[in-house]
Amino acid sequence: MNPLLSRLHPYPFERWRELTRNITPNPALRPISLGIGEPKHATPALIEEALVRALPGLSSYPAPAGEPALREAIAGWVQRRYGVTLDVGTQVLPVSGSREALFAFAQTVIDPNRPGATVACPNPFYQIYEGAALLAGAQTAFVASDPARNFAADWAAVPDETWARTQLLYVCSPGNPTGAVMPLAEWQQLFELSDRHGFVIASDECYSEIYFREEAPLGSLQAAQALGRDDFRNLVAFTSLSKRSNVPGLRSGFVAGDAKLLKAFLLYRTYHGSAMSPVVQRASVAAWNDEAHVVANRALYREKFAQVTPLLAQALDVALPDAAFYLWARVPERKGGRDEVAFAQGLLAQYNVNVLPGSLLARTADGSNPGTGRIRLALVASTEECLEAARRIVAYCQAPSPHSCESPA
């Protein structure tokens, strides 16, 4: 067996299943899950119809680089969304969802033979970053976050010797789990660090189309262009249809940016055998070419968050994020502390609402875990179901012993 497998940590949902294995949720209440970030809004009919029409494509092997029509649709969307013009032949590559690509990209760019090979990422973070680093033979450097700035990463706190060992930096904007969006000044800071130390930036932007401000979140390619980096050197953006178009089962996304890096990534993927199905490609063309369903989807989230957030704020320290579909809430203090695991266990036992403890989405670094005392709530279900969950959470917080994980008698 690959010895690097032993370095992997259990996935957050596996850890949560183990922590709740002996808990019996209140059978008097129907279960509501706010734990997993899986979109529950309806898949647009135009995508389903395109998928059915494309079924004859199952008779053909797909090309690893994707069909020209898909690359053109992606480039067209990037132009409309960010004002960035891409070379469809060298700067765009369809992938089977951003998760697969984020993992595979590290296997492409990491040289494990270099002393101290390091992958840096924010903390809290999407767990694929760490797994990709470990299986590529690198170590992970977790960048401290600042709760006062919505858990923005403190890049300036990273020592130069760590940056000197770093080969790949994962960033996520809008962020998971906080929903924070990186401003242009932060991108400039990262580009300058990349130029100085030579590392590659992988920008995870899968939540870019769900936002609550009037101004759409800044994208990495857009930031690079604004700063005169039209060649997108050492930068690759990762985007997915899963959240934008409510098609997590389609497994469709793209990467775009530095042509040299994408050429190497295409070579890796050619041998990896991860080409996107022709049927999925044609459904993806329909999705990228239509914006009306995205606007409608964003309106649903805005309406939902506008109702749920103030209700939860009656009992939790929580605020509307910049973007994404999570609330990153601080649990009430109980017996001198904020135990997010006990809080989530008790909530499941007594009120049959499933949330994810924030500590499972982070790592302890420099003696502290930035997810301690917090929970992540994924508001992916209907507004009515999320409101019912919020009412139960408020009732749970106002009960005499809200951290008990025993089921009610």
N, C-alpha and C positions, 0 to 999 in steps of 0.2 A: 504494500500500500504506500501511496505517496506520504512520506512522513510529515509534510506540511499540513496535511489534513488535521493532525492532532493539535495544531495551533489555533484552529477556528473556535470561536465562542459559540455557544448555542444561540440560535436566532431569537430575537426578542419575544416572538409569539410562542416559541417552544418553551422559553423560560417562564412565560406567563401561564402557559398550560400547566407546567409543573407546580407553580406557586398556587394554582387554584384547583389542583387535582382532587383535594379532599373537601372542597366547598360545594354544597348543594344550594344552587340559587333558589330564591323564593318562588315556589311553584304557583303561588297565587297571582303572580305578575308575568305577563308575556316577556320573553327576553328581548332586550334591545342592545345591539352592539355598536359602540362608538370606538372600538378598538383598532380595527383594520382600515387603512386608507384605500378602500375599494369603492369606486364610484357606483352609486345605486340609481342615479337618474337614468331614464330610458335612453337606449341607443337610438340615434336619429334614423328614421326610416330610409333616408337616402343612402346611408352606409349599408344597411341590411340589403336593400335592393341592389346596390352595386355588387355586393358580395355574391348574391344569387346569380346575377347576370354573368359573373366572372367564373362560375364553376367549370366551364370547359377548359379553363387554364390549368386545371389539375393534371392534365395530360402532358404537361411540359415541365422540364427541370428549370428552376429559376436561376438567373445569373446572380452571382454574389454582389455585383455592383448595382443591382436593381434595374428595372426597366427605365428607359429614357423618360417616358411619360411621368413616372413617379418622381424622378429626380427633378424634372421641370416643375411639377406641381409643388414640390417642397421649396425649390428656389423661388417660385412665385409667391408662396406664402411668406417666406423670409423677407422678400422685397416689400410686400404690403405691410407686414407687421413691424419690421425694424428699419426699413429703408436701406437695407444692405443687399448688394448685388453679388451673387455667388456664381462661380464657374460650375455648371452642372456636371461637367466631366471630371473635375478634380477636387472640388470643395464640398461635395454633398455625397452622403452615403446612407441609404436606407438600412435600418437595423430592426431586429425582432424585439422591439421594445427597448426602452432606455436602460432597464435593469441589466439585461444581457450585455448591452454595449458597454455600460460602465464597468462591468466586471472584466469583459474581454479586453478592453482598452489597456488596463494595467498589465495584462499578460503581454501586450505588444510593446509597451514603452519602457518597462522596467528592466534594467540590467542587474540581476541579482549578484553578479560577480564584482560589482563596484563596492568597495568597503562602506558599510553602514547604509546600504540602499534603503531609502526612506520614502514613504508616502505620507503626506500631510493631509489632514482634513479637519473640519470644524468639530466641536464637541458641545452639544449633542449632534448626532449625525445619522445618516442612512447607512445601515449596517453593511451594505454591499461594498462600501468603500474599504472597510477594514478587511473583509474577506478577500477581496481582490488583491489587496496589498500582501496579505499573508501568503496566499497561494502563488503569488508572483515571486516569493522569496524575499520580500522587503519587510521592514518594520514600519509601524504606524506611529506618527507623531500627532497627538491630539492638541489642537490649538485652543487655548483657553477662550471662554466666551464671557461677555459682560452683561449680566442681567439688567443693568441700568440702561443698556442700549438694545433691549429686546434680544439679548443673547447673541449680539453680533460678535464675530470672531475678532480677537485682539491680535491681529497679524504682527503688530509692532512688538509684542511680547515674545515672539519666537526668536531665539538666539541665532546669530549668523551661522554658527557651526551646525545648527539643525538645518537651516536653509541650504547650506553647502552640501549636505548629504541628500537633500530632497530631490527626487527625480520627477515626482508627480504630485500635484496638489488638486484635491477634489474640493470644489465649492458648490453650494446649492443656493440658488436665488431664483424665485422665492424659496425660503428655507423650510425644511422639514426637521423639527416639528414647529418652529416658531412663526413661520410665515413672513419673516423679515426679508426685505428686498435690499440688495446691495446698491448703493449710489455710485455715481461716476467716480468720485474721489477714491472710493475703496478699490474700484477696478484699476485706477491709475496706480495705486499703491502696489497692487498685486502684479501688474505688468512690469513695473520697475524692479520688483523683487525677482520676477522671472528672468528679466534681461540680465540682472546682476549674477544670478546663480544658475541659470540655464534649465530650470525645471519646466515641465509641461503643466498647463492648467486644463483640467477637465471640468466644465461648467454644466452642472445638472440643473436643467430648466423645465422640468416636467410639469410644474405648477404655474407656468407663466400666464396662462389664460384665465385663471380664477383669481380675481383681485377686487378690492373694495374701495380703492381710490379712483379718482377720475383719470389719472395718468396711468397708462399701462406700465408694468414693471420693465425696467431697463434690462436688455439682454446683453450677454457678453460680447457677441459680435458687433452689436450696436455700439457698445462702449469702446471696443477696439477701434472701430471706424471713427468715432468722435475724437479719439486721441491720436489719429493719424496712423493707425496700425492696420492698413488695408490688406496686408498679406496674412493677417491673423496668426503671426508667428507664435508657435508653442501654445496655441489655443484651440480647443475643440469644444463645441457646444453640443449638448445632448438634449433632445426633445422627444416627447412621446404624444401619441394620440389618446392614451388611456384616460387621462383626466380631462383634457380639452374636449374630447368628443364622446366620453362615456363608453369606451370600448376596451376595457382592460384585457378582455379575452382575445382581442385581435392581435395583440403583441406586435405593435407597429410603432416605429419612431424613426428618427434619423440623427446622424451626427454631421456636423458641418464645421469648417474652419481651415486650419493649416493643411494645405494640399500635400506637403511632404509627410505629415503624420497620417493623413487619411490613406495615402498610397501604401504605407506600411500596414495600416489597420486592415485594408482590403486584402493584402497578401495573407495576413493571419486568418481572416475570416474565410478566405478561399479554401484553406486547409481545414478550418474549423467546421465547415459545412453548415453555416448558419444563415444561408440565403433565405430571404423572405418569399413565401409562397406567392405565385402569380395571382392567385385569388385575393390574397390579403393586399397585395400591391395595388390592384385595381380598386378595391374598396377604399384603400388609403388615398388614392388620387381623388376620389369623390369627397373624402373628408377634408383634405387639405385645401381643396378648391371652394369649399363652402364655409362662410363665416356666420351665416344667420343662426345656425344651430349653436354655435359657440357663444354668441351674444345672448341667446335665450338661456343657455345653461348657466352663464355667469349671472344672469338676472335671478335665476332660481337660488343660487348660493347667496347672493346679496340679500334677498328677501329672508332667507332662512337665518343667516347670521344676524340680521337686524332684529329678529325676534328672539332668537335663542341667547345671544350674548348678554343683553341686559337682564334677562331672567336668571342666568347663571351667576351674574355679577352680584346678585343678592346674597350669595353664599360663598362664592369663590373669588379669589383675586384673578380676574381675567379681563382681557380687553380685545377689541376687534383687531385682527392682524392686518398687515399690509396686503397679504395675498395667501393663496393656498386654501385648503379646506379643513384646517386644524385649529383648535383652540389649545393654547399652552397655558394651562391654569395652575395656580398655586393652591394647594389644599389648605384647609383651615388648620391652625395650630391646635395641638391636642397634647396635654400633659407635657408641655414645654418643648414640643418638637412638631415637625411636619412629616409624618410617615406616609409617603405616597403609596407604598405597597399595601400597608394595612388599610389605608383609606379605600383603595380600589378593591381589595378583597371584601371588605365589609359592604361596599356598595353592591357588589355582585351578589353576595349572600342575601342581603336584606331587601334589595330593590331590583335585582335581576338586570342591572345595567353594567355592561362590560366596557371599561376604559383601560388605557395602557399606562402603567406607572412610568414616569419620565426617566427614572434611573436606568430602565432597561434600554433606553435609546441613547445612552451615553456611557462613557468609561470614566472610572476614577483616575484623575491625573492631578499631580501636585497635591494629593491628599483630599481631594473633594470630587464629587460627582455633580455636574451642573443640572442633572435631572432630579436630584433629591428634592422632595417636597412638591413635585409637580406631576401632573397627569396630562396626557395628550388625549384630546377628544376629537375624533374624526366625524365631522357633521356631513356624512355622505348619504344618509337615509333621507326620507321625505321630511318636510318641515314639521308635519304633525308628529312623526315618530321622534324627531329630535327634541321637539317641545315637551313631549311626554317624558323623555329621558331627563331633560333639564329640570322638570318639576320634581321628579324622583330624587335627583341629586340635591336639590334645595331642601327637600324634606329630610333626606339623609343627613345633611349638614346640620340641620336644626334639631335633630333628635338628640336625646341626652348623651348617648355614647356612640357617635357616628363611626368610630373606628373598629367596632366589634365586627369580626368576620364570621360570627355565628349566625346561622339562619334563624329567623324568628320562630317562636314556638307555635 
